[in-house]
Amino acid sequence: MYKIGIIGERDSVLGFMAIGFAVHEAPDAESARDILHTLAKEGSYAIIFIVENYAEAIAEDIARYKDVPMPAVITIPGRAGSTGYGMAAIKSAVERAVGADIIFKE
């Protein structure tokens, strides 16, 4: 069975342990980068969530996993709230998949 992991600062990720995520604390973006590559190499993670502030700092590393089936690397807001980076990444992925911008703002 595949696992779901999450990478981020302690305050942002600790609560996810209660729902069964494999929680990986990272004190900074460099540590998050190392953890991401370790988890991806392991091959047992289907989804890896990473907090936006770290994801933005290591965007080039995350881009390496865009065209592979696993793991899916998804950005989520951290403890400081959303920076908009995660939504922009989802919008870009949808545009690549569908060929057009189908996400409308109200």
All heavy atoms as an XYZ file, in Angstrom:
795
protein
N       0.842     -1.175      0.000
C       0.000      0.000      0.000
C       0.888      1.239      0.000
O       1.884      1.299      0.698
C      -0.897     -0.002      1.234
C      -1.764      1.220      1.299
S      -2.787      1.299      2.758
C      -4.168      0.342      2.217
N       0.507      2.203     -0.812
C       1.271      3.439     -0.901
C       0.967      4.372      0.266
O      -0.112      4.321      0.849
C       0.969      4.153     -2.217
C       1.503      3.414     -3.405
C       0.650      2.767     -4.290
C       2.865      3.351     -3.631
C       1.141      2.081     -5.383
C       3.377      2.670     -4.721
C       2.510      2.039     -5.583
O       3.006      1.360     -6.662
N       1.926      5.251      0.552
C       1.792      6.188      1.660
C       1.538      7.596      1.128
O       1.800      7.896     -0.032
C       3.086      6.232      2.489
C       3.474      4.934      3.114
C       4.719      5.161      3.961
C       5.762      4.131      3.658
N       7.003      4.350      4.406
N       1.044      8.437      2.042
C       0.893      9.858      1.778
C       1.804     10.576      2.755
O       1.723     10.351      3.961
C      -0.560     10.336      1.956
C      -1.486      9.603      1.000
C      -0.650     11.848      1.768
C      -2.957      9.911      1.222
N       2.672     11.417      2.236
C       3.597     12.143      3.086
C       3.346     13.634      3.037
O       2.709     14.147      2.119
N       3.843     14.315      4.048
C       3.743     15.769      4.086
C       5.044     16.324      4.634
O       5.627     15.773      5.570
C       2.525     16.247      4.903
C       2.385     17.767      4.812
C       2.591     15.777      6.332
C       1.027     18.278      5.247
N       5.509     17.405      4.011
C       6.774     18.035      4.382
C       6.507     19.494      4.722
O       5.852     20.203      3.948
C       7.783     17.977      3.221
C       8.018     16.545      2.753
C       9.108     18.639      3.625
C       8.765     16.436      1.435
N       7.015     19.927      5.863
C       6.852     21.334      6.230
C       7.341     21.602      7.633
O       7.893     20.720      8.299
N       7.111     22.830      8.084
C       7.512     23.163      9.438
C       6.571     22.485     10.437
O       5.425     22.186     10.126
C       7.610     24.669      9.650
C       6.385     25.503      9.385
C       6.158     25.858      7.935
O       6.892     26.660      7.342
O       5.176     25.312      7.402
N       7.068     22.226     11.610
C       6.370     21.445     12.635
C       4.925     21.890     12.852
O       4.009     21.073     12.872
C       7.157     21.504     13.940
C       6.546     20.700     15.057
C       7.397     20.815     16.328
N       6.843     20.064     17.418
C       7.035     18.776     17.625
N       7.772     18.075     16.801
N       6.489     18.164     18.654
N       4.702     23.182     13.014
C       3.357     23.686     13.293
C       2.380     23.418     12.152
O       1.184     23.291     12.375
C       3.396     25.194     13.558
C       4.162     25.547     14.816
O       4.435     24.638     15.628
O       4.490     26.737     14.993
N       2.881     23.346     10.949
C       2.020     23.144      9.783
C       1.661     21.688      9.542
O       0.602     21.399      8.987
C       2.694     23.688      8.516
O       2.893     25.066      8.605
N       2.533     20.761      9.907
C       2.347     19.375      9.493
C       1.977     18.388     10.599
O       1.476     17.308     10.310
C       3.603     18.846      8.758
C       3.878     19.663      7.516
C       4.817     18.819      9.657
N       2.204     18.747     11.833
C       2.012     17.790     12.927
C       0.590     17.243     13.004
O       0.385     16.058     13.256
C       2.418     18.422     14.255
C       2.839     17.469     15.344
C       3.947     16.541     14.864
C       3.290     18.234     16.570
N      -0.411     18.069     12.743
C      -1.804     17.633     12.806
C      -2.152     16.550     11.804
O      -3.087     15.767     12.012
N      -1.406     16.465     10.722
C      -1.681     15.471      9.689
C      -1.327     14.052     10.136
O      -1.765     13.083      9.530
C      -0.945     15.821      8.393
C      -1.523     17.009      7.687
C      -1.065     18.286      7.960
C      -2.546     16.851      6.766
C      -1.594     19.390      7.314
C      -3.085     17.944      6.111
C      -2.614     19.222      6.388
N      -0.565     13.950     11.199
C      -0.215     12.632     11.728
C      -1.470     11.906     12.219
O      -1.584     10.690     12.082
C       0.794     12.783     12.871
C       1.452     11.490     13.268
S       2.644     11.699     14.611
C       3.897     12.665     13.810
N      -2.432     12.673     12.732
C      -3.664     12.095     13.263
C      -4.502     11.407     12.187
O      -5.295     10.518     12.495
C      -4.492     13.171     13.958
N      -4.331     11.799     10.932
C      -5.117     11.160      9.863
C      -4.284     10.191      9.032
O      -4.682      9.802      7.943
C      -5.822     12.205      8.975
C      -4.834     13.198      8.359
C      -6.895     12.937      9.746
C      -5.457     14.150      7.357
N      -3.120      9.842      9.549
C      -2.343      8.779      8.928
C      -1.271      9.189      7.946
O      -0.670      8.334      7.302
N      -1.019     10.475      7.801
C       0.045     10.914      6.904
C       1.400     10.618      7.541
O       1.543     10.643      8.750
C      -0.031     12.423      6.664
C      -1.108     12.859      5.709
C      -2.285     12.155      5.545
C      -0.957     14.023      4.982
C      -3.265     12.577      4.682
C      -1.932     14.464      4.115
C      -3.088     13.736      3.960
N       2.392     10.364      6.717
C       3.769     10.259      7.185
C       4.307     11.686      7.243
O       4.491     12.334      6.227
C       4.598      9.409      6.235
N       4.517     12.184      8.451
C       4.893     13.577      8.673
C       6.410     13.717      8.681
O       7.106     12.977      9.371
C       4.289     14.093      9.994
C       4.818     15.470     10.336
C       2.770     14.099      9.902
N       6.909     14.683      7.908
C       8.349     14.936      7.828
C       8.586     16.414      8.097
O       8.271     17.261      7.258
C       8.888     14.537      6.449
C       8.645     13.108      6.128
N       9.483     12.098      6.543
C       7.617     12.515      5.477
C       9.005     10.940      6.131
N       7.870     11.165      5.483
N       9.135     16.701      9.258
C       9.423     18.081      9.632
C      10.681     18.552      8.923
O      11.671     17.834      8.858
C       9.648     18.186     11.135
C       8.420     17.914     11.962
C       8.737     18.012     13.441
O       9.407     18.982     13.854
O       8.326     17.102     14.170
N      10.618     19.775      8.418
C      11.771     20.373      7.758
C      11.944     21.791      8.313
O      11.021     22.590      8.221
C      11.566     20.413      6.253
N      13.103     22.086      8.875
C      13.311     23.415      9.439
C      13.517     24.506      8.381
O      13.351     25.677      8.662
C      14.568     23.251     10.295
C      15.278     22.084      9.717
C      14.217     21.186      9.128
N      13.862     24.101      7.150
C      14.092     25.079      6.086
C      13.891     24.410      4.727
O      13.669     23.203      4.629
C      15.499     25.679      6.185
C      16.593     24.628      6.214
O      16.463     23.592      5.525
O      17.588     24.830      6.934
N      13.958     25.224      3.673
C      13.711     24.726      2.315
C      14.756     23.708      1.871
O      14.428     22.757      1.157
C      13.649     25.885      1.335
N      16.005     23.886      2.271
C      17.052     22.922      1.908
C      16.743     21.533      2.468
O      16.891     20.531      1.771
C      18.422     23.395      2.415
C      19.024     24.502      1.594
C      19.338     24.074      0.171
O      19.880     22.969     -0.040
O      19.018     24.852     -0.745
N      16.315     21.493      3.710
C      15.946     20.211      4.323
C      14.737     19.615      3.617
O      14.666     18.403      3.405
C      15.628     20.396      5.807
O      16.746     20.886      6.497
N      13.780     20.473      3.259
C      12.588     20.007      2.544
C      12.978     19.385      1.209
O      12.435     18.354      0.811
C      11.613     21.162      2.340
N      13.930     19.998      0.510
C      14.424     19.469     -0.767
C      15.004     18.065     -0.572
O      14.685     17.144     -1.327
C      15.488     20.394     -1.340
C      16.177     19.830     -2.585
C      17.298     20.716     -3.091
N      16.714     21.915     -3.673
C      16.989     23.162     -3.285
N      17.844     23.382     -2.326
N      16.407     24.182     -3.874
N      15.844     17.915      0.435
C      16.466     16.614      0.698
C      15.421     15.556      1.039
O      15.488     14.428      0.538
C      17.482     16.725      1.838
C      18.663     17.617      1.481
O      18.898     17.849      0.276
O      19.342     18.082      2.424
N      14.455     15.929      1.868
C      13.395     14.985      2.260
C      12.571     14.590      1.038
O      12.250     13.412      0.835
C      12.510     15.583      3.366
C      13.317     15.750      4.661
C      11.281     14.713      3.604
C      12.621     16.579      5.724
N      12.217     15.573      0.202
C      11.433     15.297     -1.009
C      12.119     14.260     -1.886
O      11.502     13.274     -2.301
C      11.204     16.588     -1.799
C      10.554     16.422     -3.168
C       9.144     15.866     -3.041
C      10.550     17.750     -3.912
N      13.390     14.452     -2.159
C      14.104     13.517     -3.033
C      14.251     12.142     -2.382
O      14.151     11.123     -3.071
C      15.470     14.078     -3.423
C      15.377     15.284     -4.303
N      14.605     15.335     -5.445
C      15.949     16.500     -4.208
C      14.706     16.514     -6.017
N      15.526     17.255     -5.281
N      14.438     12.103     -1.080
C      14.528     10.821     -0.371
C      13.212     10.057     -0.466
O      13.195      8.856     -0.763
C      14.907     11.043      1.107
O      16.163     11.713      1.164
C      14.976      9.731      1.856
N      12.101     10.743     -0.222
C      10.793     10.089     -0.282
C      10.466      9.630     -1.697
O       9.931      8.536     -1.899
C       9.696     11.026      0.231
C       9.798     11.502      1.677
C       8.626     12.403      2.027
C       9.883     10.333      2.635
N      10.780     10.453     -2.683
C      10.504     10.090     -4.074
C      11.321      8.875     -4.503
O      10.821      7.990     -5.197
C      10.791     11.275     -4.986
N      12.580      8.841     -4.075
C      13.451      7.709     -4.412
C      12.978      6.416     -3.763
O      13.131      5.338     -4.325
C      14.880      8.007     -3.924
C      15.894      8.060     -5.019
C      17.260      8.269     -4.446
C      17.701      9.666     -4.821
N      19.031      9.999     -4.389
N      12.409      6.551     -2.574
C      11.943      5.382     -1.822
C      10.895      4.594     -2.604
O      10.828      3.371     -2.508
C      11.364      5.859     -0.481
C      11.022      4.770      0.490
C      10.536      5.350      1.803
O      11.228      6.198      2.389
O       9.439      4.932      2.227
N      10.043      5.290     -3.348
C       9.072      4.622     -4.194
C       7.799      4.166     -3.512
O       6.932      3.579     -4.155
N       7.642      4.442     -2.238
C       6.442      3.981     -1.545
C       5.430      5.101     -1.289
O       4.406      4.886     -0.652
C       6.819      3.317     -0.218
O       7.451      4.245      0.641
N       5.704      6.289     -1.814
C       4.799      7.430     -1.621
C       4.059      7.734     -2.912
O       4.669      7.964     -3.949
C       5.577      8.675     -1.168
C       5.997      8.588      0.262
C       7.178      7.959      0.622
C       5.196      9.100      1.277
C       7.562      7.848      1.945
C       5.572      8.993      2.604
C       6.755      8.365      2.929
O       7.122      8.253      4.240
N       2.725      7.745     -2.833
C       1.899      8.099     -3.984
C       1.715      9.609     -4.050
O       1.688     10.192     -5.126
C       0.544      7.413     -3.901
N       1.576     10.232     -2.883
C       1.358     11.676     -2.804
C       2.292     12.255     -1.756
O       2.421     11.702     -0.660
C      -0.099     12.006     -2.425
C      -1.079     11.387     -3.423
C      -0.314     13.520     -2.331
C      -2.522     11.463     -2.988
N       2.899     13.379     -2.099
C       3.717     14.111     -1.140
C       3.228     15.558     -1.144
O       3.287     16.241     -2.166
C       5.219     14.072     -1.499
C       5.722     12.628     -1.519
C       6.014     14.916     -0.505
C       7.144     12.476     -2.041
N       2.698     15.983     -0.018
C       2.287     17.368      0.150
C       3.473     18.153      0.689
O       4.249     17.633      1.486
C       1.118     17.480      1.140
C      -0.168     16.909      0.631
C      -0.572     15.631      0.996
C      -0.991     17.641     -0.208
C      -1.756     15.098      0.539
C      -2.189     17.118     -0.673
C      -2.567     15.841     -0.300
N       3.600     19.401      0.265
C       4.664     20.260      0.763
C       4.099     21.666      0.953
O       3.312     22.135      0.121
C       5.892     20.245     -0.171
C       7.040     21.027      0.426
C       5.557     20.712     -1.547
C       8.385     20.749     -0.228
N       4.455     22.302      2.054
C       3.912     23.635      2.337
C       4.422     24.645      1.311
O       5.527     24.528      0.793
C       4.226     24.100      3.776
C       3.506     23.225      4.797
C       5.695     24.146      4.048
N       3.574     25.621      1.019
C       3.838     26.569     -0.069
C       5.163     27.308      0.039
O       5.865     27.458     -0.965
C       2.716     27.615     -0.127
C       1.459     27.139     -0.767
C       0.390     28.206     -0.820
O       0.399     29.131      0.015
O      -0.458     28.117     -1.710
N       5.506     27.782      1.224
C       6.729     28.580      1.320
C       7.966     27.762      0.973
O       8.914     28.281      0.378
C       6.859     29.251      2.687
C       6.775     28.294      3.841
O       6.080     27.293      3.774
N       7.459     28.607      4.919
N       7.980     26.479      1.291
C       9.098     25.624      0.897
C       8.997     25.245     -0.579
O       9.994     25.198     -1.282
C       9.145     24.354      1.744
C       9.536     24.564      3.185
C       9.384     23.556      4.110
C      10.066     25.767      3.635
C       9.743     23.727      5.432
C      10.418     25.947      4.954
C      10.259     24.921      5.858
O      10.612     25.091      7.164
N       7.777     24.967     -1.028
C       7.575     24.568     -2.433
C       8.034     25.660     -3.384
O       8.656     25.381     -4.410
C       6.107     24.241     -2.672
N       7.760     26.895     -3.034
C       8.174     28.001     -3.888
C       9.697     28.097     -3.964
O      10.261     28.365     -5.016
C       7.590     29.300     -3.340
C       7.632     30.438     -4.296
C       6.763     31.603     -3.863
O       6.162     31.565     -2.773
O       6.704     32.569     -4.641
N      10.359     27.822     -2.842
C      11.820     27.904     -2.797
C      12.497     26.771     -3.570
O      13.614     26.927     -4.051
C      12.291     27.906     -1.347
N      11.816     25.627     -3.683
C      12.419     24.466     -4.367
C      11.615     24.080     -5.608
O      11.535     22.913     -5.967
C      12.604     23.280     -3.406
C      11.266     22.764     -2.859
C      13.537     23.637     -2.274
C      11.375     21.435     -2.134
N      11.051     25.069     -6.268
C      10.176     24.822     -7.427
C      10.853     23.991     -8.517
O      10.213     23.134     -9.135
C       9.692     26.147     -8.000
N      12.130     24.217     -8.760
C      12.829     23.453     -9.802
C      12.913     21.974     -9.446
O      12.807     21.110    -10.321
C      14.228     24.014    -10.016
C      14.233     25.363    -10.696
C      15.636     25.902    -10.903
O      16.608     25.131    -10.743
O      15.749     27.095    -11.221
N      13.098     21.678     -8.174
C      13.153     20.278     -7.744
C      11.784     19.616     -7.889
O      11.693     18.466     -8.310
C      13.629     20.194     -6.291
C      15.058     20.646     -6.146
O      15.952     19.826     -6.385
O      15.282     21.832     -5.830
N      10.743     20.340     -7.538
C       9.386     19.807     -7.653
C       9.035     19.565     -9.119
O       8.362     18.586     -9.457
C       8.380     20.748     -6.976
C       8.607     20.731     -5.450
C       6.947     20.355     -7.304
C       7.808     21.755     -4.688
N       9.506     20.427    -10.000
C       9.218     20.294    -11.435
C       9.711     18.965    -12.002
O       9.157     18.462    -12.974
C       9.834     21.460    -12.199
N      10.724     18.383    -11.386
C      11.229     17.084    -11.848
C      10.185     15.983    -11.749
O      10.278     14.971    -12.444
C      12.447     16.675    -11.009
C      13.646     17.541    -11.241
C      14.773     17.273    -10.289
N      15.111     15.864    -10.142
C      16.030     15.416     -9.287
N      16.682     16.261     -8.523
N      16.288     14.134     -9.198
N       9.184     16.163    -10.897
C       8.173     15.133    -10.675
C       6.857     15.413    -11.393
O       5.897     14.675    -11.223
C       7.935     14.975     -9.165
C       9.211     14.634     -8.432
C       9.895     15.582     -7.687
C       9.769     13.361     -8.538
C      11.087     15.271     -7.040
C      10.958     13.041     -7.901
C      11.605     14.002     -7.160
O      12.793     13.694     -6.530
N       6.801     16.449    -12.220
C       5.562     16.790    -12.918
C       5.128     15.732    -13.918
O       3.941     15.502    -14.105
C       5.712     18.123    -13.653
C       5.521     19.314    -12.788
C       5.534     20.571    -13.621
C       5.285     21.759    -12.718
N       5.281     23.000    -13.468
N       6.066     15.087    -14.580
C       5.726     14.158    -15.649
C       5.919     12.696    -15.282
O       5.967     11.850    -16.169
C       6.554     14.501    -16.897
C       6.201     15.871    -17.445
O       5.010     16.227    -17.423
O       7.123     16.590    -17.889
N       6.035     12.409    -14.004
C       6.144     11.020    -13.570
C       4.853     10.626    -12.860
O       4.187     11.465    -12.256
C       7.376     10.794    -12.642
C       8.666     11.085    -13.382
C       7.287     11.623    -11.390
N       4.476      9.358    -12.955
C       3.219      8.933    -12.346
C       3.202      9.066    -10.815
O       2.180      9.406    -10.233
C       3.070      7.471    -12.743
C       4.151      7.168    -13.703
C       5.124      8.293    -13.701
N       4.329      8.786    -10.193
C       4.409      8.880     -8.734
C       5.783      9.365     -8.337
O       6.761      8.979     -8.981
C       4.162      7.520     -8.073
C       2.747      7.120     -8.067
S       2.345      5.723     -6.991
C       3.778      4.726     -6.930
N       5.840     10.144     -7.338
C       4.770     10.673     -6.497
C       4.160     11.939     -7.093
O       4.815     12.663     -7.847
C       5.494     11.011     -5.200
C       6.859     11.423     -5.638
C       7.166     10.558     -6.837
N       2.918     12.186     -6.744
C       2.292     13.468     -7.064
C       2.719     14.429     -5.965
O       2.528     14.144     -4.784
C       0.772     13.325     -7.087
N       3.331     15.534     -6.339
C       3.775     16.525     -5.364
C       2.799     17.696     -5.411
O       2.627     18.330     -6.458
C       5.215     17.003     -5.651
C       5.655     18.014     -4.608
C       6.172     15.816     -5.678
N       2.151     17.944     -4.279
C       1.087     18.938     -4.204
C       1.418     19.955     -3.124
O       1.782     19.579     -2.009
C      -0.266     18.251     -3.902
C      -0.566     17.232     -4.999
C      -1.374     19.282     -3.762
C      -1.717     16.321     -4.705
N       1.265     21.217     -3.459
C       1.533     22.267     -2.477
C       0.269     22.625     -1.713
O      -0.826     22.611     -2.277
C       2.093     23.532     -3.161
O       1.166     23.993     -4.121
C       3.417     23.249     -3.827
N       0.468     22.911     -0.427
C      -0.643     23.314      0.431
C      -0.211     24.529      1.243
O       0.982     24.738      1.450
C      -1.101     22.171      1.371
C       0.041     21.742      2.294
C      -1.655     20.998      0.583
C      -0.390     20.803      3.407
N      -1.168     25.317      1.728
C      -0.804     26.460      2.568
C      -0.142     26.002      3.866
O      -0.483     24.946      4.405
C      -2.144     27.143      2.873
C      -3.077     26.639      1.833
C      -2.598     25.271      1.459
N       0.771     26.778      4.356
C       1.436     26.493      5.620
C       0.762     27.223      6.762
O      -0.340     27.747      6.621
N       1.430     27.302      7.881
C       0.858     27.936      9.076
C       0.622     29.429      8.879
O      -0.216     30.019      9.537
C       1.750     27.692     10.271
C       3.116     28.296     10.140
C       4.006     27.945     11.299
N       5.385     28.127     10.855
C       6.275     28.783     11.526
N       5.978     29.281     12.687
N       7.493     28.912     11.059
N       1.355     30.055      7.987
C       1.202     31.492      7.754
C       0.047     31.797      6.797
O      -0.248     32.957      6.537
C       2.497     32.062      7.203
N      -0.584     30.787      6.252
C      -1.672     30.988      5.305
C      -1.200     30.834      3.870
O      -0.034     30.577      3.609
N      -2.111     31.030      2.959
C      -1.808     30.834      1.543
C      -1.049     32.020      0.954
O      -1.367     33.167      1.225
C      -3.101     30.633      0.762
O      -2.817     30.477     -0.607
N      -0.065     31.694      0.137
C       0.674     32.724     -0.595
C       0.164     32.831     -2.027
O       0.569     33.707     -2.757
C       2.178     32.397     -0.639
O       2.374     31.184     -1.374
C       2.764     32.263      0.744
N      -0.693     31.904     -2.432
C      -1.203     31.874     -3.800
C      -0.381     30.974     -4.712
O      -0.794     30.653     -5.816
N       0.776     30.531     -4.236
C       1.647     29.688     -5.051
C       1.001     28.341     -5.361
O       1.074     27.848     -6.486
C       2.993     29.489     -4.356
C       3.939     28.632     -5.154
C       4.633     29.160     -6.231
C       4.128     27.290     -4.851
C       5.484     28.383     -6.982
C       4.984     26.496     -5.593
C       5.657     27.047     -6.653
O       6.488     26.269     -7.404
N       0.358     27.740     -4.387
C      -0.269     26.431     -4.577
C      -1.388     26.472     -5.606
O      -1.491     25.603     -6.468
N      -2.223     27.501     -5.525
C      -3.324     27.625     -6.484
C      -2.787     27.878     -7.882
O      -3.315     27.343     -8.861
C      -4.273     28.752     -6.070
C      -5.491     28.833     -6.957
S      -6.426     27.289     -7.080
C      -7.496     27.413     -5.694
N      -1.724     28.650     -7.992
C      -1.115     28.891     -9.307
C      -0.562     27.595     -9.891
O      -0.676     27.349    -11.096
C      -0.008     29.936     -9.189
N       0.013     26.743     -9.036
C       0.540     25.454     -9.500
C      -0.587     24.544     -9.980
O      -0.454     23.866    -11.002
C       1.338     24.782     -8.386
N      -1.704     24.536     -9.265
C      -2.851     23.721     -9.675
C      -3.415     24.240    -10.991
O      -3.728     23.469    -11.899
C      -3.939     23.692     -8.575
C      -3.435     22.889     -7.381
C      -5.247     23.124     -9.106
C      -4.321     22.931     -6.175
N      -3.528     25.558    -11.111
C      -4.041     26.155    -12.348
C      -3.163     25.769    -13.534
O      -3.655     25.392    -14.594
C      -4.098     27.670    -12.201
C      -4.654     28.365    -13.407
C      -4.713     29.860    -13.208
C      -5.239     30.492    -14.476
N      -5.041     31.902    -14.536
N      -1.860     25.821    -13.341
C      -0.922     25.460    -14.405
C      -1.064     23.987    -14.789
O      -1.049     23.643    -15.981
C       0.508     25.750    -13.943
O       1.435     25.294    -14.874
N      -1.220     23.121    -13.789
C      -1.379     21.688    -14.059
C      -2.667     21.416    -14.829
O      -2.692     20.597    -15.753
C      -1.352     20.899    -12.764
N      -3.743     22.107    -14.471
C      -5.023     21.932    -15.168
C      -4.892     22.415    -16.613
O      -5.372     21.753    -17.536
C      -6.162     22.667    -14.423
C      -7.421     22.724    -15.272
C      -6.454     21.989    -13.094
N      -4.234     23.534    -16.813
C      -4.044     24.044    -18.172
C      -3.244     23.063    -19.027
O      -3.550     22.863    -20.196
C      -3.342     25.402    -18.145
C      -4.238     26.532    -17.699
C      -3.522     27.864    -17.622
O      -2.353     27.961    -18.047
O      -4.136     28.813    -17.121
N      -2.222     22.439    -18.428
C      -1.425     21.447    -19.163
C      -2.273     20.229    -19.523
O      -2.160     19.679    -20.618
C      -0.242     20.987    -18.321
C       0.913     21.938    -18.344
C       2.104     21.454    -17.540
N       2.535     20.139    -17.955
C       2.943     19.185    -17.110
N       2.979     19.397    -15.832
N       3.339     18.024    -17.566
N      -3.113     19.805    -18.594
C      -3.906     18.590    -18.810
C      -5.059     18.813    -19.783
O      -5.330     17.978    -20.636
C      -4.450     18.082    -17.472
N      -5.731     19.947    -19.657
C      -6.937     20.201    -20.437
C      -6.637     20.992    -21.707
O      -7.334     20.873    -22.707
C      -7.981     20.940    -19.564
C      -9.227     21.308    -20.344
C      -8.347     20.101    -18.359
N      -5.631     21.833    -21.649
C      -5.290     22.651    -22.808
C      -5.896     24.033    -22.773
O      -5.758     24.807    -23.710
N      -6.599     24.345    -21.679
C      -7.214     25.667    -21.548
C      -7.421     25.974    -20.072
O      -7.456     25.075    -19.236
C      -8.558     25.700    -22.259
N      -7.596     27.257    -19.773
C      -7.843     27.669    -18.400
C      -9.327     27.476    -18.106
O     -10.173     28.171    -18.674
C      -7.453     29.143    -18.226
C      -7.684     29.644    -16.810
O      -8.001     28.832    -15.922
O      -7.556     30.857    -16.595
N      -9.657     26.515    -17.264
C     -11.065     26.261    -16.940
C     -11.395     26.653    -15.503
O     -12.512     26.441    -15.053
C     -11.439     24.788    -17.190
C     -10.618     23.863    -16.305
C     -11.294     24.446    -18.646
C     -11.120     22.431    -16.297
N     -10.437     27.219    -14.791
C     -10.676     27.638    -13.411
C     -11.109     29.093    -13.435
O     -10.364     29.975    -13.815
C      -9.413     27.455    -12.539
C      -9.016     25.980    -12.520
C      -9.672     27.974    -11.138
C      -7.739     25.702    -11.763
N     -12.345     29.305    -13.009
C     -12.910     30.658    -13.022
C     -12.955     31.187    -11.598
O     -13.291     30.468    -10.670
C     -14.321     30.648    -13.604
C     -14.373     30.189    -15.026
C     -14.698     28.881    -15.333
C     -14.090     31.075    -16.042
C     -14.742     28.454    -16.655
C     -14.139     30.654    -17.373
C     -14.463     29.348    -17.664
N     -12.648     32.467    -11.451
C     -12.802     33.129    -10.158
C     -14.128     33.872    -10.164
O     -14.513     34.445    -11.161
C     -11.660     34.114     -9.919
C     -10.394     33.448     -9.539
C      -9.466     34.479     -8.956
C      -8.319     33.747     -8.330
N      -7.550     34.591     -7.464
N     -14.772     33.855     -9.020
C     -16.058     34.562     -8.932
C     -15.857     35.922     -8.354
O     -15.003     36.237     -7.647
C     -17.016     33.756     -8.047
C     -17.375     32.438     -8.684
C     -18.339     31.640     -7.847
O     -19.109     32.260     -7.089
O     -18.335     30.427     -7.947
